[in-house]
Amino acid sequence: MRRRRKVVMLVLLVFALLVPVPLGAYALSLRIQYDGEPSARTRNHDAFWLGHAWVDGRKTEADVAALAKRLQGTGIRDLYVHTGPLKHDGTLDLAKVSPRARWFATAMRAAAPAVRVQAWLGDVVQPGKNPGMDLEDAAVRERVVASAKTVLEQGFQGIHYDFEPVRSGSRGFLAVLDETRVLGAPLSVAAHQIDPLWQLHRIPIDKWWSQDYFRQVAERVSQIAVMSYDTAMPLQSLYGGYVAKQTKLALEVTPPGTDLLMGLPAYWESNPSHWGHAETVAAAVRGARLGLADSPRQNFGLALYVDFTLTDEHWAAYRDGWS
């Protein structure tokens, strides 16, 4: 027993001495990423995630007019409108779930013809979530594509997929992207973050993708929007540095013809995965600008998540910091 206790104490001592060193170095590297004066500004490829209220009957013509007015003078050119969710088998009862889908697509295009309206579809997926959608099942993917075709027939101009959590290396996810492209409409995805270090995508929590898998996804879509929030960073400077690093990693592997967008956390939560005082729109905007630096890439943007939690402070941080 005494020998075992000594072994345990030795392990704890090694942990206490060694673990803080790489973590401290990592935190310092993120803080350094956040230094400097960003100069990049909007390149008119921004986006905005909109909740389900726009297609279920809660919104009116006046709301559409107000939204169109708010978008004026910004770089927002795409709206991802929550038109699902899909059922686990890939089907979508559009008449029941989103009875005003056609109305919104028509009204928004009339009010803001320069803005593209995309249908946001998704579900939780296996193996990370069970029950959940099985994208390895060809029959499920076939129904997903059929659902996407149905919403396009309502007047939407593109499909935006948000499947979570997609495991790095998932062949089923790549397959559903390939199969959806056959529809001929713009296709965008909400993407997981890229490994910041230590091959984190190998940890079975399905939060990160390898940089190579990110590239494979980006090659198959018109737009890829990184969900660059819920990072557990406790300080604004560390979170902003993390976004800067994610921006650089994504820029390295996103094909020239694919729009790259970084997500902005326009919502408030305070928990171990998202500290509201740290993960702010202002920090994300600054981090993305620092990560973009002097890159000549024009098809780069920021994406606000999400309209029903967005405040005037969030909007001002986006407009003043980027637009």
PAKOL-476345 format. One line per field, with one value per residue (C-alpha): residue number from 1; x, y, z. Coordinates in Angstrom, 1 decimal. Example, Ala and Ser with C-alpha at 12.3 -4.5 7.8 and 13.67 -1.06 7.14 Angstrom:
! residues 2
k c(1:2);
east c(12.3:13.7);
north c(-4.5:-1.1);
up c(7.8:7.1);
//
This chain:
! residues 323
k c(1:2:3:4:5:6:7:8:9:10:11:12:13:14:15:16:17:18:19:20:21:22:23:24:25:26:27:28:29:30:31:32:33:34:35:36:37:38:39:40:41:42:43:44:45:46:47:48:49:50:51:52:53:54:55:56:57:58:59:60:61:62:63:64:65:66:67:68:69:70:71:72:73:74:75:76:77:78:79:80:81:82:83:84:85:86:87:88:89:90:91:92:93:94:95:96:97:98:99:100:101:102:103:104:105:106:107:108:109:110:111:112:113:114:115:116:117:118:119:120:121:122:123:124:125:126:127:128:129:130:131:132:133:134:135:136:137:138:139:140:141:142:143:144:145:146:147:148:149:150:151:152:153:154:155:156:157:158:159:160:161:162:163:164:165:166:167:168:169:170:171:172:173:174:175:176:177:178:179:180:181:182:183:184:185:186:187:188:189:190:191:192:193:194:195:196:197:198:199:200:201:202:203:204:205:206:207:208:209:210:211:212:213:214:215:216:217:218:219:220:221:222:223:224:225:226:227:228:229:230:231:232:233:234:235:236:237:238:239:240:241:242:243:244:245:246:247:248:249:250:251:252:253:254:255:256:257:258:259:260:261:262:263:264:265:266:267:268:269:270:271:272:273:274:275:276:277:278:279:280:281:282:283:284:285:286:287:288:289:290:291:292:293:294:295:296:297:298:299:300:301:302:303:304:305:306:307:308:309:310:311:312:313:314:315:316:317:318:319:320:321:322:323);
east c(0.0:2.8:4.7:1.5:1.0:4.5:3.9:0.7:2.4:5.2:2.7:0.9:4.2:5.2:1.8:2.1:5.5:5.1:1.5:1.4:4.6:3.1:-0.3:1.4:3.4:0.3:-1.5:1.4:1.4:-2.3:-1.7:1.0:-1.4:-3.6:-1.0:-0.7:-2.9:-5.3:-5.9:-8.2:-11.8:-14.9:-14.6:-18.4:-18.6:-20.2:-23.1:-25.8:-27.4:-31.2:-33.5:-36.6:-39.0:-38.5:-40.2:-42.7:-45.1:-43.8:-42.2:-44.1:-43.4:-42.4:-39.7:-38.4:-38.2:-36.4:-33.9:-33.2:-32.6:-30.2:-28.2:-27.6:-24.0:-22.6:-20.8:-23.5:-24.3:-25.7:-28.4:-28.5:-32.1:-33.0:-35.5:-35.1:-34.3:-34.1:-35.3:-32.8:-33.8:-33.0:-36.6:-38.2:-41.9:-41.6:-45.3:-45.4:-42.0:-41.5:-44.9:-43.7:-40.5:-41.6:-43.0:-39.7:-37.6:-39.7:-40.1:-36.4:-35.3:-37.7:-36.5:-32.8:-32.1:-28.3:-28.5:-28.5:-31.0:-29.9:-31.8:-30.0:-30.6:-29.0:-29.2:-27.1:-25.2:-23.8:-21.5:-21.2:-24.9:-27.1:-29.9:-28.8:-28.5:-26.2:-24.5:-22.7:-26.1:-26.6:-30.4:-30.3:-28.1:-30.5:-33.3:-31.2:-30.5:-34.2:-35.0:-32.5:-34.1:-37.5:-36.4:-34.7:-38.0:-39.4:-37.2:-34.1:-30.8:-28.6:-28.2:-26.4:-25.6:-25.0:-24.4:-22.9:-20.7:-19.0:-16.0:-12.8:-12.4:-16.1:-16.6:-20.4:-20.2:-18.0:-20.4:-23.5:-21.7:-20.8:-24.3:-25.9:-23.7:-25.5:-28.5:-26.4:-27.1:-24.6:-23.6:-22.2:-21.4:-20.9:-17.4:-15.7:-12.5:-9.1:-6.7:-4.9:-2.2:-1.5:-3.7:-6.8:-9.1:-8.0:-9.7:-13.2:-15.2:-15.6:-14.9:-11.9:-11.0:-7.6:-6.4:-6.4:-10.0:-11.0:-9.4:-11.4:-14.6:-13.7:-13.0:-16.6:-18.5:-19.1:-18.6:-17.2:-18.1:-16.0:-17.9:-15.1:-16.7:-17.3:-13.5:-13.3:-10.9:-11.1:-9.8:-10.7:-7.0:-6.7:-10.0:-9.0:-5.6:-7.4:-9.6:-6.5:-4.8:-7.9:-8.2:-4.5:-5.0:-8.2:-6.6:-3.8:-6.0:-9.2:-9.2:-9.2:-12.7:-14.3:-15.5:-14.1:-16.0:-15.2:-18.1:-18.8:-20.5:-23.4:-24.9:-24.3:-23.5:-21.2:-20.0:-16.7:-17.0:-18.1:-17.1:-19.3:-16.9:-14.1:-15.8:-17.1:-17.9:-15.3:-12.6:-13.6:-13.6:-10.2:-8.8:-10.1:-8.6:-5.3:-5.3:-6.3:-3.5:-2.5:-3.8:-5.1:-8.0:-11.2:-13.7:-13.3:-16.0:-17.4:-20.6:-22.8:-24.4:-27.3:-30.1:-32.4:-29.6:-27.9:-27.8:-27.1:-23.7:-22.9:-24.1:-22.0:-18.9:-19.4:-20.1:-17.5:-14.8:-15.2:-17.6);
north c(0.0:2.4:1.6:2.3:5.6:6.6:5.8:7.8:10.8:10.5:10.6:13.6:15.4:14.7:15.9:19.1:19.8:19.0:19.7:23.4:24.0:23.1:24.6:27.8:27.9:27.3:30.1:32.4:31.6:32.5:35.8:36.6:35.8:38.5:41.2:43.8:46.2:44.5:46.3:43.9:45.0:43.3:41.9:41.6:37.9:37.9:35.8:35.7:32.6:33.1:31.1:29.1:32.0:33.2:30.2:29.0:31.9:34.1:36.8:39.3:41.5:44.3:42.0:41.2:44.9:45.6:42.9:44.1:47.6:46.3:44.5:47.6:49.0:45.6:42.9:40.3:38.6:35.2:34.3:30.7:30.3:27.4:25.4:22.0:20.1:17.0:13.7:11.1:9.2:12.2:13.2:16.7:17.4:20.9:21.7:20.9:22.2:25.2:26.2:29.7:28.7:29.8:33.0:34.0:33.0:35.2:38.1:38.3:38.1:41.0:43.1:42.4:41.1:41.3:38.9:35.1:33.1:29.6:26.9:25.8:22.0:19.6:17.1:15.4:12.5:9.2:7.9:11.0:11.1:8.1:8.3:10.4:10.4:7.8:9.5:6.2:4.8:5.5:5.4:8.1:10.3:9.8:11.2:14.1:15.1:14.7:17.1:19.6:19.4:20.1:23.3:24.5:24.2:26.7:29.4:29.1:29.8:27.4:24.7:25.2:22.0:21.9:18.3:17.8:16.3:15.1:13.0:13.9:11.5:10.8:9.3:9.6:13.4:13.8:11.5:13.6:16.7:15.0:13.8:17.2:19.0:17.2:19.5:22.3:24.9:26.6:24.4:25.6:23.9:24.8:23.4:22.1:23.8:22.6:20.8:23.7:21.3:17.7:15.9:16.7:15.3:11.9:12.5:10.9:14.0:15.0:18.7:19.1:18.1:17.5:20.2:17.7:16.7:20.3:20.7:17.7:19.2:22.7:21.2:20.0:23.1:26.7:28.1:26.8:28.6:27.7:27.4:29.3:29.5:27.2:27.0:27.1:30.0:32.0:35.4:37.6:37.8:34.0:33.5:36.2:34.6:31.2:32.7:34.2:30.8:29.1:31.6:31.0:27.2:27.4:29.9:27.4:24.6:26.3:26.2:29.5:29.0:28.2:31.1:30.9:32.4:32.6:32.4:35.2:34.2:36.7:35.0:34.8:31.7:31.2:27.7:25.7:25.5:29.1:31.9:34.8:37.4:36.0:34.7:38.0:39.2:42.0:39.5:37.2:40.0:41.2:37.7:37.0:40.3:39.4:36.0:37.3:39.9:41.1:38.1:39.1:36.5:38.3:35.5:35.7:36.7:36.6:34.9:36.1:33.4:33.9:36.4:35.5:36.1:39.0:42.3:45.9:45.5:42.4:44.2:47.3:45.1:43.5:46.7:48.9:46.2:44.8:46.7);
up c(0.0:0.9:-2.3:-4.3:-2.5:-3.4:-7.1:-7.1:-5.5:-8.0:-10.9:-9.4:-9.0:-12.6:-13.8:-11.7:-13.0:-16.7:-17.7:-16.8:-18.9:-22.3:-21.4:-20.3:-23.5:-25.5:-23.7:-24.3:-28.0:-28.2:-26.4:-28.9:-31.8:-30.4:-30.5:-33.3:-35.1:-37.6:-40.8:-42.7:-43.3:-44.7:-48.2:-48.6:-48.0:-44.6:-43.4:-40.7:-39.1:-38.6:-36.4:-37.1:-36.4:-39.9:-41.5:-38.9:-39.0:-36.2:-38.4:-40.6:-43.6:-41.2:-39.7:-43.2:-44.0:-40.7:-41.4:-44.9:-43.5:-40.9:-43.5:-45.5:-45.2:-44.0:-45.8:-45.2:-48.5:-47.2:-44.8:-43.3:-42.3:-40.0:-42.1:-40.5:-38.4:-40.4:-38.8:-38.0:-41.2:-43.3:-44.1:-43.6:-43.1:-44.5:-44.4:-40.7:-39.6:-41.8:-43.3:-44.2:-46.0:-49.4:-48.1:-46.4:-49.3:-51.6:-49.2:-48.4:-52.0:-52.8:-49.8:-50.2:-53.7:-53.2:-50.3:-50.9:-48.9:-47.9:-46.1:-42.9:-42.5:-40.1:-37.2:-34.6:-36.1:-35.0:-33.5:-31.3:-30.7:-30.5:-31.4:-34.3:-38.0:-39.6:-42.5:-43.4:-44.5:-48.2:-47.8:-45.1:-47.3:-50.2:-48.1:-46.9:-50.5:-51.3:-48.4:-49.7:-53.1:-51.6:-49.8:-53.0:-54.7:-52.2:-53.6:-51.4:-53.3:-51.5:-48.9:-45.6:-43.7:-39.9:-38.8:-35.4:-34.2:-37.4:-36.6:-38.3:-41.2:-41.6:-45.1:-44.8:-44.3:-47.4:-49.3:-48.5:-49.6:-52.9:-53.4:-52.6:-55.1:-57.9:-57.2:-58.7:-56.0:-53.8:-50.8:-47.5:-44.2:-40.6:-39.9:-36.7:-35.6:-36.8:-34.4:-32.6:-31.4:-30.2:-32.7:-30.7:-33.4:-32.2:-28.8:-29.1:-28.3:-32.0:-31.5:-33.8:-37.4:-38.7:-41.1:-43.9:-43.3:-43.2:-46.6:-47.9:-46.7:-48.1:-51.5:-51.8:-50.9:-52.0:-48.5:-45.2:-42.0:-39.0:-35.7:-33.9:-30.5:-27.5:-27.0:-23.2:-23.4:-20.1:-21.4:-24.3:-25.3:-25.4:-27.2:-29.8:-30.3:-30.7:-33.5:-35.1:-35.1:-36.5:-39.2:-40.3:-40.2:-42.3:-44.8:-45.4:-46.7:-48.0:-51.9:-53.6:-55.0:-51.6:-49.4:-45.9:-43.0:-39.3:-36.9:-34.4:-31.0:-30.8:-27.7:-24.0:-22.0:-19.0:-18.6:-19.0:-22.8:-23.4:-21.0:-22.0:-20.7:-22.9:-26.1:-27.4:-30.9:-30.5:-29.6:-32.5:-35.0:-33.9:-33.9:-37.4:-38.7:-37.2:-38.6:-42.1:-41.8:-45.3:-47.2:-50.6:-50.4:-51.2:-50.6:-46.8:-44.3:-40.8:-39.9:-37.0:-34.8:-34.2:-34.8:-31.8:-29.2:-31.0:-29.1:-30.2:-28.6:-30.7:-33.8:-33.1:-32.4:-35.8:-37.7:-36.0:-35.9:-39.4:-41.7);
//
